[in-house]
Every structure is written in C-alpha cells, then in structure tokens.
Amino acid sequence: MRRLAQAPNLAIATLWVHALREDGIDATVQREFLGAVMGHLPPDQCLPEIWIDDDAQFALAQRLLAAVQNRPQRTWHCVCGEKIEGGFEQCWHCGEMMPR
C-alpha cells in the first residue's frame, strides 16, 4: 500500500476514491474517522488520506487523481434561458441536458 494524497475532508476523499476505482485503481480512504479527534491531535494529522493497494499503479493513480482534481469548468446557456456554470451537464431549472 502507498499513500497517494491527503484530502481536505471525508466527502472529497470518498469522491476521489470512487473516481479512481471507476478507472480500475484499488484505492481506499484511511483516517476517515479521525475528524472526531481534531483539536486533540494536530489538524493535518486528522485529514482523510487516499491509499492505493498496488504500488505499480501509483503513477497512473497520480495522473487520474490530477485529472479529477482539475476538471474543466464550463459555462453554458440552456434553452430555457438559465446560465449554467461549473461542471453541471444538466440544467437545474428545466432538466435539459447540456448541448454537445
């Protein structure tokens, strides 16, 4: 096992691990319950970490995680007139999908 990254919170750590698993990387979240002792231990020691099982996949995991962390943000206008920002591919107002 090898540590890949430290996440700012458990929700993001879980999203990162899910994205890595979808691409075939065996990854896990470690330190997921240490947030409860933050204040008794230094905060940087309580943040969740992403670990991968296979050291041979480390370079690939780094590239995939970087791609997840730096996804392009788009702005588009829906047919209903709403301005949609961020990574959303569906209009929050009418449900129309982003044009391709």
Chimera marker file (.cmm) of the C-alpha trace (Angstrom):
<marker_set name="trace">
<marker id="1" x="0.000" y="0.000" z="0.000" r="1" g="1" b="0" radius="0.5"/>
<marker id="2" x="1.115" y="3.536" z="-0.714" r="1" g="1" b="0" radius="0.5"/>
<marker id="3" x="-0.318" y="6.909" z="0.228" r="1" g="1" b="0" radius="0.5"/>
<marker id="4" x="-1.457" y="8.865" z="-2.792" r="1" g="1" b="0" radius="0.5"/>
<marker id="5" x="-2.927" y="12.042" z="-1.312" r="1" g="1" b="0" radius="0.5"/>
<marker id="6" x="-4.470" y="13.788" z="1.649" r="1" g="1" b="0" radius="0.5"/>
<marker id="7" x="-7.986" y="15.153" z="1.154" r="1" g="1" b="0" radius="0.5"/>
<marker id="8" x="-9.458" y="18.277" z="2.768" r="1" g="1" b="0" radius="0.5"/>
<marker id="9" x="-12.489" y="16.347" z="4.060" r="1" g="1" b="0" radius="0.5"/>
<marker id="10" x="-14.141" y="12.931" z="4.031" r="1" g="1" b="0" radius="0.5"/>
<marker id="11" x="-16.657" y="13.788" z="1.298" r="1" g="1" b="0" radius="0.5"/>
<marker id="12" x="-13.941" y="14.757" z="-1.183" r="1" g="1" b="0" radius="0.5"/>
<marker id="13" x="-11.809" y="11.773" z="-0.201" r="1" g="1" b="0" radius="0.5"/>
<marker id="14" x="-14.737" y="9.477" z="-0.932" r="1" g="1" b="0" radius="0.5"/>
<marker id="15" x="-15.349" y="11.108" z="-4.325" r="1" g="1" b="0" radius="0.5"/>
<marker id="16" x="-11.675" y="10.778" z="-5.261" r="1" g="1" b="0" radius="0.5"/>
<marker id="17" x="-11.574" y="7.098" z="-4.273" r="1" g="1" b="0" radius="0.5"/>
<marker id="18" x="-14.764" y="6.416" z="-6.231" r="1" g="1" b="0" radius="0.5"/>
<marker id="19" x="-13.291" y="8.073" z="-9.334" r="1" g="1" b="0" radius="0.5"/>
<marker id="20" x="-10.074" y="6.059" z="-9.005" r="1" g="1" b="0" radius="0.5"/>
<marker id="21" x="-11.986" y="2.811" z="-8.569" r="1" g="1" b="0" radius="0.5"/>
<marker id="22" x="-14.018" y="3.530" z="-11.712" r="1" g="1" b="0" radius="0.5"/>
<marker id="23" x="-10.721" y="3.635" z="-13.606" r="1" g="1" b="0" radius="0.5"/>
<marker id="24" x="-9.532" y="0.318" z="-12.151" r="1" g="1" b="0" radius="0.5"/>
<marker id="25" x="-7.337" y="1.577" z="-9.306" r="1" g="1" b="0" radius="0.5"/>
<marker id="26" x="-7.784" y="-0.244" z="-5.984" r="1" g="1" b="0" radius="0.5"/>
<marker id="27" x="-7.945" y="2.728" z="-3.629" r="1" g="1" b="0" radius="0.5"/>
<marker id="28" x="-9.182" y="3.204" z="-0.072" r="1" g="1" b="0" radius="0.5"/>
<marker id="29" x="-9.816" y="6.045" z="2.343" r="1" g="1" b="0" radius="0.5"/>
<marker id="30" x="-7.716" y="5.896" z="5.506" r="1" g="1" b="0" radius="0.5"/>
<marker id="31" x="-8.108" y="8.084" z="8.619" r="1" g="1" b="0" radius="0.5"/>
<marker id="32" x="-11.789" y="8.509" z="7.804" r="1" g="1" b="0" radius="0.5"/>
<marker id="33" x="-12.865" y="8.749" z="11.441" r="1" g="1" b="0" radius="0.5"/>
<marker id="34" x="-10.057" y="10.914" z="12.839" r="1" g="1" b="0" radius="0.5"/>
<marker id="35" x="-12.061" y="14.111" z="12.298" r="1" g="1" b="0" radius="0.5"/>
<marker id="36" x="-13.673" y="13.400" z="15.676" r="1" g="1" b="0" radius="0.5"/>
<marker id="37" x="-10.376" y="13.940" z="17.498" r="1" g="1" b="0" radius="0.5"/>
<marker id="38" x="-9.395" y="17.114" z="15.674" r="1" g="1" b="0" radius="0.5"/>
<marker id="39" x="-8.297" y="19.529" z="18.362" r="1" g="1" b="0" radius="0.5"/>
<marker id="40" x="-6.701" y="16.775" z="20.408" r="1" g="1" b="0" radius="0.5"/>
<marker id="41" x="-4.334" y="15.969" z="17.565" r="1" g="1" b="0" radius="0.5"/>
<marker id="42" x="-2.863" y="18.376" z="15.008" r="1" g="1" b="0" radius="0.5"/>
<marker id="43" x="-5.437" y="19.048" z="12.258" r="1" g="1" b="0" radius="0.5"/>
<marker id="44" x="-3.126" y="17.905" z="9.447" r="1" g="1" b="0" radius="0.5"/>
<marker id="45" x="-2.848" y="14.511" z="11.156" r="1" g="1" b="0" radius="0.5"/>
<marker id="46" x="-6.639" y="14.081" z="11.174" r="1" g="1" b="0" radius="0.5"/>
<marker id="47" x="-7.398" y="14.619" z="7.488" r="1" g="1" b="0" radius="0.5"/>
<marker id="48" x="-8.500" y="11.615" z="5.418" r="1" g="1" b="0" radius="0.5"/>
<marker id="49" x="-5.941" y="10.053" z="3.113" r="1" g="1" b="0" radius="0.5"/>
<marker id="50" x="-6.191" y="8.192" z="-0.184" r="1" g="1" b="0" radius="0.5"/>
<marker id="51" x="-4.133" y="5.000" z="-0.349" r="1" g="1" b="0" radius="0.5"/>
<marker id="52" x="-3.674" y="2.636" z="-3.272" r="1" g="1" b="0" radius="0.5"/>
<marker id="53" x="-3.099" y="-1.086" z="-2.910" r="1" g="1" b="0" radius="0.5"/>
<marker id="54" x="-0.734" y="-1.676" z="-5.838" r="1" g="1" b="0" radius="0.5"/>
<marker id="55" x="2.484" y="0.367" z="-5.961" r="1" g="1" b="0" radius="0.5"/>
<marker id="56" x="2.760" y="-0.407" z="-9.682" r="1" g="1" b="0" radius="0.5"/>
<marker id="57" x="-0.391" y="1.696" z="-10.244" r="1" g="1" b="0" radius="0.5"/>
<marker id="58" x="0.960" y="4.733" z="-8.378" r="1" g="1" b="0" radius="0.5"/>
<marker id="59" x="1.943" y="6.827" z="-11.419" r="1" g="1" b="0" radius="0.5"/>
<marker id="60" x="-1.367" y="6.085" z="-13.144" r="1" g="1" b="0" radius="0.5"/>
<marker id="61" x="-3.262" y="6.902" z="-9.946" r="1" g="1" b="0" radius="0.5"/>
<marker id="62" x="-1.425" y="10.247" z="-9.678" r="1" g="1" b="0" radius="0.5"/>
<marker id="63" x="-2.417" y="11.172" z="-13.247" r="1" g="1" b="0" radius="0.5"/>
<marker id="64" x="-6.030" y="10.115" z="-12.757" r="1" g="1" b="0" radius="0.5"/>
<marker id="65" x="-6.335" y="11.981" z="-9.461" r="1" g="1" b="0" radius="0.5"/>
<marker id="66" x="-4.833" y="15.127" z="-11.018" r="1" g="1" b="0" radius="0.5"/>
<marker id="67" x="-7.423" y="14.893" z="-13.810" r="1" g="1" b="0" radius="0.5"/>
<marker id="68" x="-10.241" y="14.565" z="-11.253" r="1" g="1" b="0" radius="0.5"/>
<marker id="69" x="-8.927" y="17.485" z="-9.195" r="1" g="1" b="0" radius="0.5"/>
<marker id="70" x="-8.579" y="19.750" z="-12.235" r="1" g="1" b="0" radius="0.5"/>
<marker id="71" x="-11.709" y="19.081" z="-14.252" r="1" g="1" b="0" radius="0.5"/>
<marker id="72" x="-12.565" y="21.955" z="-16.570" r="1" g="1" b="0" radius="0.5"/>
<marker id="73" x="-15.453" y="24.165" z="-15.530" r="1" g="1" b="0" radius="0.5"/>
<marker id="74" x="-17.889" y="25.215" z="-18.211" r="1" g="1" b="0" radius="0.5"/>
<marker id="75" x="-20.468" y="27.940" z="-18.625" r="1" g="1" b="0" radius="0.5"/>
<marker id="76" x="-23.375" y="27.351" z="-20.973" r="1" g="1" b="0" radius="0.5"/>
<marker id="77" x="-26.843" y="28.735" z="-21.599" r="1" g="1" b="0" radius="0.5"/>
<marker id="78" x="-29.788" y="26.380" z="-21.515" r="1" g="1" b="0" radius="0.5"/>
<marker id="79" x="-32.661" y="26.540" z="-23.997" r="1" g="1" b="0" radius="0.5"/>
<marker id="80" x="-34.843" y="27.782" z="-21.107" r="1" g="1" b="0" radius="0.5"/>
<marker id="81" x="-32.557" y="30.803" z="-20.671" r="1" g="1" b="0" radius="0.5"/>
<marker id="82" x="-30.702" y="29.763" z="-17.495" r="1" g="1" b="0" radius="0.5"/>
<marker id="83" x="-26.965" y="30.321" z="-17.264" r="1" g="1" b="0" radius="0.5"/>
<marker id="84" x="-25.324" y="27.095" z="-16.021" r="1" g="1" b="0" radius="0.5"/>
<marker id="85" x="-21.836" y="27.310" z="-14.509" r="1" g="1" b="0" radius="0.5"/>
<marker id="86" x="-19.397" y="24.723" z="-13.231" r="1" g="1" b="0" radius="0.5"/>
<marker id="87" x="-19.258" y="21.052" z="-14.064" r="1" g="1" b="0" radius="0.5"/>
<marker id="88" x="-23.006" y="20.640" z="-14.474" r="1" g="1" b="0" radius="0.5"/>
<marker id="89" x="-24.218" y="18.874" z="-17.595" r="1" g="1" b="0" radius="0.5"/>
<marker id="90" x="-27.925" y="19.271" z="-16.847" r="1" g="1" b="0" radius="0.5"/>
<marker id="91" x="-29.985" y="22.412" z="-16.250" r="1" g="1" b="0" radius="0.5"/>
<marker id="92" x="-31.133" y="22.751" z="-12.657" r="1" g="1" b="0" radius="0.5"/>
<marker id="93" x="-34.218" y="24.661" z="-13.788" r="1" g="1" b="0" radius="0.5"/>
<marker id="94" x="-35.737" y="22.544" z="-16.569" r="1" g="1" b="0" radius="0.5"/>
<marker id="95" x="-33.637" y="19.374" z="-16.614" r="1" g="1" b="0" radius="0.5"/>
<marker id="96" x="-32.413" y="19.837" z="-20.197" r="1" g="1" b="0" radius="0.5"/>
<marker id="97" x="-29.019" y="18.255" z="-20.917" r="1" g="1" b="0" radius="0.5"/>
<marker id="98" x="-26.065" y="20.411" z="-21.959" r="1" g="1" b="0" radius="0.5"/>
<marker id="99" x="-25.775" y="20.688" z="-25.748" r="1" g="1" b="0" radius="0.5"/>
<marker id="100" x="-22.853" y="18.733" z="-27.213" r="1" g="1" b="0" radius="0.5"/>
<link id1="1" id2="2" r="1" g="1" b="0" radius="0.2"/>
<link id1="2" id2="3" r="1" g="1" b="0" radius="0.2"/>
<link id1="3" id2="4" r="1" g="1" b="0" radius="0.2"/>
<link id1="4" id2="5" r="1" g="1" b="0" radius="0.2"/>
<link id1="5" id2="6" r="1" g="1" b="0" radius="0.2"/>
<link id1="6" id2="7" r="1" g="1" b="0" radius="0.2"/>
<link id1="7" id2="8" r="1" g="1" b="0" radius="0.2"/>
<link id1="8" id2="9" r="1" g="1" b="0" radius="0.2"/>
<link id1="9" id2="10" r="1" g="1" b="0" radius="0.2"/>
<link id1="10" id2="11" r="1" g="1" b="0" radius="0.2"/>
<link id1="11" id2="12" r="1" g="1" b="0" radius="0.2"/>
<link id1="12" id2="13" r="1" g="1" b="0" radius="0.2"/>
<link id1="13" id2="14" r="1" g="1" b="0" radius="0.2"/>
<link id1="14" id2="15" r="1" g="1" b="0" radius="0.2"/>
<link id1="15" id2="16" r="1" g="1" b="0" radius="0.2"/>
<link id1="16" id2="17" r="1" g="1" b="0" radius="0.2"/>
<link id1="17" id2="18" r="1" g="1" b="0" radius="0.2"/>
<link id1="18" id2="19" r="1" g="1" b="0" radius="0.2"/>
<link id1="19" id2="20" r="1" g="1" b="0" radius="0.2"/>
<link id1="20" id2="21" r="1" g="1" b="0" radius="0.2"/>
<link id1="21" id2="22" r="1" g="1" b="0" radius="0.2"/>
<link id1="22" id2="23" r="1" g="1" b="0" radius="0.2"/>
<link id1="23" id2="24" r="1" g="1" b="0" radius="0.2"/>
<link id1="24" id2="25" r="1" g="1" b="0" radius="0.2"/>
<link id1="25" id2="26" r="1" g="1" b="0" radius="0.2"/>
<link id1="26" id2="27" r="1" g="1" b="0" radius="0.2"/>
<link id1="27" id2="28" r="1" g="1" b="0" radius="0.2"/>
<link id1="28" id2="29" r="1" g="1" b="0" radius="0.2"/>
<link id1="29" id2="30" r="1" g="1" b="0" radius="0.2"/>
<link id1="30" id2="31" r="1" g="1" b="0" radius="0.2"/>
<link id1="31" id2="32" r="1" g="1" b="0" radius="0.2"/>
<link id1="32" id2="33" r="1" g="1" b="0" radius="0.2"/>
<link id1="33" id2="34" r="1" g="1" b="0" radius="0.2"/>
<link id1="34" id2="35" r="1" g="1" b="0" radius="0.2"/>
<link id1="35" id2="36" r="1" g="1" b="0" radius="0.2"/>
<link id1="36" id2="37" r="1" g="1" b="0" radius="0.2"/>
<link id1="37" id2="38" r="1" g="1" b="0" radius="0.2"/>
<link id1="38" id2="39" r="1" g="1" b="0" radius="0.2"/>
<link id1="39" id2="40" r="1" g="1" b="0" radius="0.2"/>
<link id1="40" id2="41" r="1" g="1" b="0" radius="0.2"/>
<link id1="41" id2="42" r="1" g="1" b="0" radius="0.2"/>
<link id1="42" id2="43" r="1" g="1" b="0" radius="0.2"/>
<link id1="43" id2="44" r="1" g="1" b="0" radius="0.2"/>
<link id1="44" id2="45" r="1" g="1" b="0" radius="0.2"/>
<link id1="45" id2="46" r="1" g="1" b="0" radius="0.2"/>
<link id1="46" id2="47" r="1" g="1" b="0" radius="0.2"/>
<link id1="47" id2="48" r="1" g="1" b="0" radius="0.2"/>
<link id1="48" id2="49" r="1" g="1" b="0" radius="0.2"/>
<link id1="49" id2="50" r="1" g="1" b="0" radius="0.2"/>
<link id1="50" id2="51" r="1" g="1" b="0" radius="0.2"/>
<link id1="51" id2="52" r="1" g="1" b="0" radius="0.2"/>
<link id1="52" id2="53" r="1" g="1" b="0" radius="0.2"/>
<link id1="53" id2="54" r="1" g="1" b="0" radius="0.2"/>
<link id1="54" id2="55" r="1" g="1" b="0" radius="0.2"/>
<link id1="55" id2="56" r="1" g="1" b="0" radius="0.2"/>
<link id1="56" id2="57" r="1" g="1" b="0" radius="0.2"/>
<link id1="57" id2="58" r="1" g="1" b="0" radius="0.2"/>
<link id1="58" id2="59" r="1" g="1" b="0" radius="0.2"/>
<link id1="59" id2="60" r="1" g="1" b="0" radius="0.2"/>
<link id1="60" id2="61" r="1" g="1" b="0" radius="0.2"/>
<link id1="61" id2="62" r="1" g="1" b="0" radius="0.2"/>
<link id1="62" id2="63" r="1" g="1" b="0" radius="0.2"/>
<link id1="63" id2="64" r="1" g="1" b="0" radius="0.2"/>
<link id1="64" id2="65" r="1" g="1" b="0" radius="0.2"/>
<link id1="65" id2="66" r="1" g="1" b="0" radius="0.2"/>
<link id1="66" id2="67" r="1" g="1" b="0" radius="0.2"/>
<link id1="67" id2="68" r="1" g="1" b="0" radius="0.2"/>
<link id1="68" id2="69" r="1" g="1" b="0" radius="0.2"/>
<link id1="69" id2="70" r="1" g="1" b="0" radius="0.2"/>
<link id1="70" id2="71" r="1" g="1" b="0" radius="0.2"/>
<link id1="71" id2="72" r="1" g="1" b="0" radius="0.2"/>
<link id1="72" id2="73" r="1" g="1" b="0" radius="0.2"/>
<link id1="73" id2="74" r="1" g="1" b="0" radius="0.2"/>
<link id1="74" id2="75" r="1" g="1" b="0" radius="0.2"/>
<link id1="75" id2="76" r="1" g="1" b="0" radius="0.2"/>
<link id1="76" id2="77" r="1" g="1" b="0" radius="0.2"/>
<link id1="77" id2="78" r="1" g="1" b="0" radius="0.2"/>
<link id1="78" id2="79" r="1" g="1" b="0" radius="0.2"/>
<link id1="79" id2="80" r="1" g="1" b="0" radius="0.2"/>
<link id1="80" id2="81" r="1" g="1" b="0" radius="0.2"/>
<link id1="81" id2="82" r="1" g="1" b="0" radius="0.2"/>
<link id1="82" id2="83" r="1" g="1" b="0" radius="0.2"/>
<link id1="83" id2="84" r="1" g="1" b="0" radius="0.2"/>
<link id1="84" id2="85" r="1" g="1" b="0" radius="0.2"/>
<link id1="85" id2="86" r="1" g="1" b="0" radius="0.2"/>
<link id1="86" id2="87" r="1" g="1" b="0" radius="0.2"/>
<link id1="87" id2="88" r="1" g="1" b="0" radius="0.2"/>
<link id1="88" id2="89" r="1" g="1" b="0" radius="0.2"/>
<link id1="89" id2="90" r="1" g="1" b="0" radius="0.2"/>
<link id1="90" id2="91" r="1" g="1" b="0" radius="0.2"/>
<link id1="91" id2="92" r="1" g="1" b="0" radius="0.2"/>
<link id1="92" id2="93" r="1" g="1" b="0" radius="0.2"/>
<link id1="93" id2="94" r="1" g="1" b="0" radius="0.2"/>
<link id1="94" id2="95" r="1" g="1" b="0" radius="0.2"/>
<link id1="95" id2="96" r="1" g="1" b="0" radius="0.2"/>
<link id1="96" id2="97" r="1" g="1" b="0" radius="0.2"/>
<link id1="97" id2="98" r="1" g="1" b="0" radius="0.2"/>
<link id1="98" id2="99" r="1" g="1" b="0" radius="0.2"/>
<link id1="99" id2="100" r="1" g="1" b="0" radius="0.2"/>
</marker_set>
